[in-house]
Every structure is written in structure tokens, then in C-alpha cells.
Amino acid sequence: MRVHQSPRPLDLRRLLILLGIMICFVPPALHAAPDDHLPTRPRLKGDGQKWRIGYLQGGGYASYQHSLASIARGLMRIGWIVEAELPIPQDEKDSEVLWRWLATEASSDYLEFAADAFYDGAWDDARLPVMKKELLDRLTGPRDIDLMLAMGTKAGQFLATSDHSVPTIVGSTTDPIAGGIIMSAEDSGLDHIHAKVDPDRHRMQVRLFHDIFNFGTLGIVYEESKEGRGFAAIDNVYEVAAEREFKVEKCEAPYNGLGRQEAEAKVLECYSALAGKVEAVYIVRHPGVNLTTLAAILEPLVDRKIPTFAQGLSDEVRHGVLLSISLADFSYIGDFYAMTIGKILNGAKPRNLTQIFQNPPKIAINLKTAQRIGYDPSVDIVGAADEIFTEVADPPSKP
């Protein structure tokens, strides 16, 4: 097994460039779109009524709950909602608890989070088409919803259609372009659709991982479908592999049409199979990857001293993944979404607003995992870390 523990001489320079330490993110002004000048100030509808907001997700996922919370906090910061402490759901994937609080407890003179407009497909292929028809009938019939929040690739695909015209913010997608949600970073393709996109995020992650370990074979687990490839940003992975001349060893773990336990079992089989074939693993988004399954996913990889990098949240690093550059602080994202919503409710066309937002990236590293796999990170790597975990957190109880 070939694991390079010491960075090459240029690694720190690469690290500084890749992490954008000198320039945290590209200012929105550099991506100005026609309606970006519109205000974000709170206001009622023309008839003096509150704006009604709905929510859609294909199923529960940790980043959806984090994104919804960040949007709520962002709306508080710009005055649409009265400042208050948000509830912290016991289940990392539970967005409904937060939505119920927004619908019943949040104080706002301008917004109503419709209690009966929380739509969750629960990753159930039989339920999803029925729910989609029900929601589209509502958006084109009564039209009692003024703006939709669509979390995740599947939800974005459902509402990125000309079958309705209700303004829709698509959030928490790995790659909305590869997922067929928007045409490009500059143009969603539909007047009522807006999806935040960071075109280089996943390439940057894989480049950084390769800079540190110089691996020859990278393992990745995903479902071979349009949605699954979008989740995994697989095209970006192969692009960097060609650029850096390393091999990608894939394992396909289906989840569409499977129950949660079966999808999780497929993921565990794949990571166990990869452990004997690869020098590093990029752990990408997949319904079978969660804080409950992570310990079992990592066990065969840690046993073989294989470094891991999480595509998703740094909470996965807290639970044992070696590295990530995901945000610990979602406030930047929340502010971007909140200002986008504010502009839409002040008359902006979603298509005419900037979609490009490059998250201020921050390294997270788990030193306990580093010790377990025999990796001694350099002072430069540790010094560039925003979050340092010294232990591996216990998995939560199964919901």
C-alpha cells in the first residue's frame, strides 16, 4: 500500500491556493446578474398578505437540515424573521422538526412557512411520483405557495420543469448542472429556477487530497444513474484523475428502489470490497452514507491504513473520516440563500440572479484517525486546518 505521509515541497503553496486563504470566496459582484441590484429588505405581498413558503426533499439527508437551518438564520439576519434559537433535531436527517418550528413558532411579519407544505419523499420510489403530482397540482392550481425550497438533487429535478412557474430555490445539491437541474452556472434555463453552484468545489477537493497523499488509485462508491453520478460529482473526479494521472476504482451501490437498510448494506459491501484495491478513498454523498453507518464504512479502510476524504459535511470528519474541506459554518451559505430569497420576494426573477457562490473552504482533520492509519500530518497541514478533532465521535442511535 503506497501512502505518502510527507507533502511535496510545493504542497503548502498548492494548499494556500486551493483553500483560497488569501481570497476566501469570489465576491458576488464578479458574477453580477441582471437582478442582483434589487433590494433584499422585508416586505409584504402587494395585497398586504405574508409570503407563503413550501419545502420539498426526496428524502432525509443531513445537509438538507443544515441548509434549511442556515436559510432560517440568514433570513433572521436580514430581518425577514425575528431572531430566535432554532431547535436542534435529534436525528441529523430530520428537517421536518425544524420546518414545524418555522411553521408554528417562528415569528415573522412577512413570511409564513406553510405547515401543510412540507413534502418528503422518504427515498420511496413508489411514493415520489404520487407526491410530485400532488405538489405540481398545488403549484399550478390553488397557487397558495409563493416560493418553494427544494433540497437535494431529486427535489431539484422534480421542480426544475416548465410544468409550473412558482419561484424555486434549489439547495444542497452536489452538482446541479450534472444533475440536469440547471443549464449552466450562469443560466438556470428556466425563469423560476435558481440553484447555488460552485463549479470547482469537487475538483478542488480531489486535487487537495491528491496533493497531500499522491495516491495512485482512488476509490469511490456511487449509484450508476444520472442522479447518483450527480451526487458523487463523478465527472469531476475523473477529470482530475486524467489531469493527475491516477486511477479511479469504482464500486456501484444502488439506492433507487431499495429500502434504507438495503441501500446501507450495498454501501458497506462496496467500501469493504474497495479496501483491498485502493490507496485512498473519496467518500461521496449517498443515502447509505450517514453518521450511523460511517463507523462500519471506515473500519476496513482504517484497518488497511487507507486515508479518506469526505465530500460532504465536516461532521463526518468528527465521526472518523480523515479529512474534509466542507464548511463547519453554514452562515455564508445561509446569507447567500437568504439574500436570494429576499431579492425574489422584492421582484427579482430567479433566473436573473447570480447562482455562482464559492464556499469559503475550511480544512477539517481528525488526528485520531490520522494516528490510527499511521499518517503524521505536517505542521503546514495542521496549521491550515480550521477544525481539528482529536477523537472519533460515537455514532448516533439509529432513528
N, C-alpha and C positions, 0 to 999 in steps of 0.2 A: 504494500500500500504506500503510495507516494504522497506525503503531506509535507509541504514546505512551511516550516514554522517561522522563518525569518523573512520579513519583507525585502524585496529587492531595493537597491538604493533609491530608485525613483518613486517608491510606493507612497511615501508621505506626500510628495508633490501631487501624485495622482489622487491621493485621498483628499487633499485640500481642494483640488479642482472638482472632484466628483461630488463632494459633500456641499460645495457651494459655501464654504465658510466665509469667504470674502464677499460673496453675493448670495444671500440666503435664498432669495427667490426672485423670479423675474417679475418686476413690477407690472401690475395690470395695464399701466399706460402703454407699455411696449406692445400690448396686444389689443389696443383700443378697437372697439367695435361700434357700430353706428349709434346704439342707445346707451352706451356706457356713461354718458354725461348726465343721464336722468337721475333725479334725487332718490334717496332711499328712505326718506322721512315717513313716519307712520301717518296713515290717513284712512278714512272710511271709504266705502264704495260710494258711487255717485248718488245712490238712493239713501245714504246715511246708515246702511247696514254694515255689519262686520264681514270681512272676507272669510269664506269657509274653505278649510284645507282638508284634503284627504291623503291617505297613505296606502302604498302597495308594496309588498315584498313577496318574492317567490317562495320564501321560507325563512326561518330564523337564521341569523348569522351575526357574529359578534360585532363586526364593523358596521352593520346597519344600525344597531342600537347606539354605538358610539357616535355615528354620524348624525342620527336623529337628535341625540343629546347636544351635540356641538351646534346644530342648527338652532335649537331652542335657546342655547346660551348666547349665540350670535344675535338672535332676534331680541333678546333681552338687552344686549349691549347697545343696540341702535334704537331701542325704545318701543318696539312693537309688542313686547311682553314685559310685565313688571318683574324686576329681578327677584329671584327666589331660588332656593336649593332644590335641585332635581332629585327624585328618588333614584336609588341605585338598585336595579333588579338583581335578585339572587342568581338568576340564570343569565350568563353572558350573552345569550342569544335572544333574550326576551325584550322585544321592542314594545310589546302590547302594554306592559305595565307602565312604561313611560308615556305611551300615547293616551292611556286612560287618565294619567295625571294631567297631561296637557289639556285633555277634553273637559276635565271636571274640576281641577284645582288651579291651573294656571290662570293668572289674572291679566286680561288684555282688553283694552277698549277698542281694539281694531281687528283682532283675529279670533276665529273660532276653529278649534281642531275638532272636526265633526266626530262625535263619539261612535256613530254608526258607519264611519268611512275608513275604518282600519281593515284592510284586506290582506290576508295572509294565506298564501297557497300551501304552506306547510310542506313544500317539496313533494306534493302529492300530484302525480301526473293525471289522475282521474279528476281531481278537484280543480286543477288550474284552468282548464278550458271553460268550465262552468262559471268560475269566479270571474274570468276575463270577460265573458259575455255579460254577466250581471253588472260589472263595473262599466263596461262600454255603453250598455243600455242606459245606465245612470248618467254618464257624462254627455250622452247625446240626447237624452230625453229630458228629465227634470232639470238637469244642469244646475243642481244645487251645490256643486263644488266649484270653487273659483280657481283652485290651484292644487295640483297633485304632487306629492313627493313619491318618487318611485325608487326604491332601494335595491340595488343589485342588477346584474345583467339580465336576468329573466324578466324582472319587473320593467326594466327599461325597454326590452324588446316588445313586451306586451303593449306599452303605451306609445312607443315611437312609431306611430301609424297615423295615416290620414283618416282613420275611422272616427276620430274625434278631434277637437280643437282646443281642449282645455289646457292652459299652460302647465307644463310638466317639468319639474326639476328631477333629473336622473342622477342619483348619487351612489357612492360606494361601489363603483364598477372597476374591475381591473383594467379593462381596455374597451371603452365604449365604441371605438372605431372598429376594432377586430370583432366585437360582438354585434356589429350591424345596427347599432343604436343611432349613431350619427355618421354623417358622410365623411367628415374630416374634423381636425382640431379647430379649424376656422369657421366651419359651417355645419350646423346640425342637420341641415337638409329639410327640416320641417319648421314652420313658423312658431309652433307651440312647444318645441322641444329644446331643452338645454341640458348638456351633460358635461360636468367638470372633467377635464382631461389633462394629464401630464404626459406628453408624448414620449419622454425619455426616461421615465422613472424606473421601469423594469430593466431596461438596458443598463442603466447606471448601477442598479443593484448587482446584476450579474458581473459587470466589469469590476466593481469593487471587490466582490467575493473572489474573483479570479486574480486580481492584483495581490490579494493577501495570501492566497494559497497556491496559485499557479497550478491548479489541478489539470489533469489530462482527460478525465471523464467526469461529467456532471450528471447526477441522477435527478429525475423529475417524474412526478406522478400526476396524471390528469385524465379526464374523460375525453376520448376522441370524438368530439362533437364541436359544432360551432361555438356553443356556449362554454363547453369545457376548455376549449383552446383559448377562448377569451378570458376565462377565469385565470388560466395559467400564464397568460401573455406568452404563449409558446412561440409565436413568430419572433418575438424579441429575443427569446433565449437562443433560438437557432441562429439568429442574425449575429449575436455576439460570439456564438460558438464558431461560426465561419470566420469572423474577424480575428478571433484569438487562437483559432486552430485547436480547439479541444472537442472532444466527442460528447454527444448527449445520449445518455442511456435512459430511454423512457419506459414507463410501465403504465398501462392503461387501467384505470379504476373507474368503472361506470357508476353513475348515481341516478341518472334519469330512469324512472320506472322501478327503482328499488326503494325499499323502506330504509329508514335511518340506520338501523343496526347492520343491514346487509351492505349498505354503502360504506359504513365504517370498516366492516370486515374486509372489503375489497381493498381499501386503502392500506390497512395493516398488512395484508398479503403482499402488496406491491413494495412497500418500504422494506419489508423483511427480505424480499427477493433482490432488491437493489443493493442491499448491504454488502453482498459479496462481489459486486460488479463495478462499483464506482469509487471515486476518491473524494467526492464532495456531493452534497445533496441540497437542492434548492426546493424548499417546502412551500408549495404554492397553495392558493385558495382552492378549497374543495369542501363540499358539505361534510365529508367524512373526516376532515381535519378540524379538530376543536380542542379545547383545553382538557376535555375528558379523555380523548384518545391520544393526546400528544405524548404522554409517557410511554405508551406501548409503541408508538411510531418511532420514538427516539431510541428505545432500548437496543435494538440490533445495530443501529448506526453508532451509538456510543460504544458498544462492545467492540466494534471494529475500528474505533478511533477516527470516525468519519466526521469532518466538520459540516455544520448545517447552517443554512441562511434562510430566515423566514421572509417570505414575500409580504406577509400581512402585518399584523399589529405587533408592537414590541412586547405585548403581554405574552406572546409565545416565547420570547426570549426569557422572560421571568419564569416560565414553566419549562425551560430546559433547552430551547434552541440556542445555538452558539451566538449567532449574530442576526441583526436586522438593521435597516435604516428607516423603518417605519416611524411615524410620529407617535410620541408619547402624549404630546399636547395637541389636541384636535382644534384648538381655538382658531388657528389660521384657516382651517377648512370651514369651521363654523361661520367665521366672519365672511368668507367668500360666498358661501351659500346664502347667508342672511342678507347680504347686500344685493345679491342677485334677485332674491325674492322681493326685497324692498323695491328694486327698480321695476320689476314686473308689475307689482301692485301699484306703481306710480305711472304705468302706461307703456313700459318697455315691451317689445316683442322678444320672447326668449331667444329666438334665432339671432337677434341683433345684439346680443350681449356676449362678452368675452367668455369663452369656455376654458381657455388655457390657464392653468394655475399650477405652478411647480412648487410642490410642498417643500417647506424648509426641512431638508432631511437631517436626521439625527441618528447617530450610531447607538445601538444598544448591544451590549455584550454580556454574556453570562460567564463569569470567571470560574464558577463551579464546574460547568460543562467543559470549559477550556482545560481545567485540571484533569477532568475525567478522561478526556481524549488525548492528553499529553501535549496540548498546544500552549505554548508560553507566549502570549501576545506581547509585542514590543511596547515600549513606553509611548511611542508615537500613536499606536492603535488605541491604547487605553486613554491617552490624553485627548484623542479626538472623540471619545465616547461621551454621549450626553446622558446615557443611562448605564449604570454598571450594577449587575446583580451578582451577589456573592453566594447565593443559594438557589436551589431549584424549588419553586413553589409546588405544593401538593395540588393534585388535580381537584377540581370541584366535584361535588357529588353529582351523580347522573340525574338529570331532571326527570 
